[in-house]
Structures are given as structure tokens and as C-alpha cells.
Amino acid sequence: MKTHFKTWLLALIGLTVLSGLPMSSAQAHGEKALEPFIRMRTIQWYDVQWSTQKFNVDDEVSVSGKFHVAEDWPISVPKPEASFLNISTPGPVLIRTERYLNGKPWVNSVALQPGGDYEFKVVLKGRLPGRYHIHPFFNLKDAGQVMGPGAWLEIGGAASDFSNTIKTISGEAIDMESFGLSNGIFWHLFWGLLAAAWLIWWVCRPLFISRYRMLEAGLEHELVTKNDKLIAKLILVGVPVLVLVLNEITANRYPDAIPLQAGLDQILPLPAQVNAGTVNVDTLKAEYNVAQRSMVLQVKVDNRSQSPVRIGEFSTSNVHFLNPALSLSGVMTGDNDITSPGLSIDDDKPIEPGEQRVVTLIARDAAWESEKLDGLIRDADSRIGGLLFLYDELLGQRYISSISAAVIPKFS
Ligand SMILES: [Cu+2]
């Protein structure tokens, strides 16, 4: 028994010490820890880019991009009825000043529509100098976080250069870094001390066993004294009265206040592109070859556009498989994203207008394993999702299809 306790204690100490160590790896946001089907079939990010990755404290920087909300949303993940786009940072190194979805100011959470495409932009301002790995990510209610592509930001200058002054609606300029700070500290302390005093009042006298004995002996009336009753009454009346009076005082001091917003923003997906639907892709089947670390996708491409198209890229989670036959420049990826020339197509001739062709794509790269996406075949929901990018080289047009299929593993 004693040795058990010792082992347990050592383990606890070990965990406490470990959790206090600084995280040195850039992968410490748990990007790979999420189940592959959540990373591949919920929010599918693309074209994410930063206005700059090197700037100074107090300078503005923006991140913009697009995401597709997968049609094939996993059954075990709650629907994105309240979702919040946030920025993952190691502490308050940036402040967010503006946020837009489809060009509209976006303050609250929003309901996303599966199948829709959205365009976002977040404006930030440097606060603490340093080099940080930053991601846009989605907080999905009841489902968790889905990370977007990460980037290294280098913030120069000195922390003292930072200013965060705003003008209130009454015209007063206030410094957001210190406004109301002492007030906040005072009230936290006040209520904390009051609560602690109430607890201590009851806890600092003989507790369970002696009280139980008195109860057994029929002396329950002596357990609660006159003073106890008096204090209880004072608290019961005093606390609500104090809250109401203070609320009234605050409301009178700041008559023009906008309450904290708790609604849902209503922002519809981008209108279907003019050319959407002109190139249709239907996934017929998907097989994952474990030994070769390759995903074999059979898709039917129906080109209803006016000119020939070729398949250029298949991307899923943070891995981009490019067709080396097309010289694709300017594919936007995060710093931790993997770009692989491992996409091969059995029949890579341009797909002519009006043509329907079944093609087999092979996306082969060790990234399936290193990015822990191959865990898919051991999931209860072995379906793959991703975006297929087709290019019309004549018009410079790009068509995007979200594809999904059940994956059959092949072990030899
Ligand atoms: Cu990161």
C-alpha cells in the first residue's frame, strides 16, 4: 500500500514538473492530436495568407483567407451552429482590432452552412516583441478547435511602443491596457474575501464527526448558533442589495453603454461562384495503401465549362499534394504545411469541355503517416475529405471541389 502511494506521488510530481516545462516545439498546439476525420472533413482552409510576417510592436497585420465547410460533416461532430474564428497565440502577443466574414464586420459567433465557402479577414496589432507561431482556428461549439495553417510571425521593437487607446462614444480617450484595472482587482478581491470569510466561518469549527455525534444525541439545535443565523440573514439580504445598488450606480455613471453582445451573427456563405458547378467532381472510391503510404482516389470529372481543365492539387488537413506536371506557383500554405509533389494521375491529358472522365489519382507521401492522417483507417468514421483544385490553363481559372469518400485500407 505504501509503495503504491509512493509511485503515485512520484508520478504526480513528475507530471507537475513536466507541465511546467516550456514547450519548445512549434507543434505544441495539438494540431495532430485531433482525429483525422475532424481535420479533413470540417473546416477546409485554403488561400490563407498574412499581409506580412515581420513587423513591429504597434503595427497592424492582417490574416485573410478562405475556407470551405465540408458537405460531408462527420456525424459524430456537432453541426457548426455557433462557430467563432479565433487566432491561436502563445499569450497576449497580439490584439485583435477588426474581423470580417465575407467582407462584413463580424463580432459574434456565426452559424456556418455545410457546403458553403467563406472569406475571412482578421486585423491584429503587435503587442509583445518576439517570434511566435500563430494560427487562425475555429472554435466549434461542442466540437472543439479546428486549426488553420500556422505561420511564424516576427514582432520587432519594444513592448513599450505598444499603445491601445480608444475613444468611447462619449468622446473620452481611454487606455485599454489599464482602464478599469484597479476597479476590477478591487471587486475580485472584495467578493473573493467575502466568500472565503463565509466558508471559513463554517469550516473553522469542529466539522463532520463531532457534528454527527451531536445530531445523533438530539442536540441539532445547538449546531447553529444565534450568531450563525444573524450572519446568514445579513448575507442573504446584504449581497443582493449591494449588487443592485452598485449596478444602479454604474448604470448612472455610464449611461451610454453597449451591453456585451451574446447574439449570433447571420452571415451567409459566398454566393456560388459564377463558374461553380461548371466542373463537377464526384468521388467514386478511395483506398489507402498502408505500405506505400498512398491514397488512391477514383473520381469522375464532368467538365461543363468552356475550356479544358487539368487536376492540379489535392489538399487535405495541412498537406498539399501537387501535380508536378502543372507548374503551380503561388499555392498558399502555412509554414507547417507540407507541400508534396506526390500527386499522380493515370490520365493527365486535359479534360475537354463537355467531357466526362473517370480518373485515378494517387496521393503518395510519407506525410500521411508523419501528419498522423493515416489514423483514419483505425477510426470509427473512416471517411476522407479534402479539396481538389482543377485549373483551366487557358483562362487561368481555378475550380475547387470538396471531395469525400469512405476509405478502404489495403495492407499489401
Ligand atoms: Cu503552430
Residues whose N, C-alpha, C, O or C-beta is under 5 A from the ligand:
A	BS01	CU	A26 H29 H133 G150
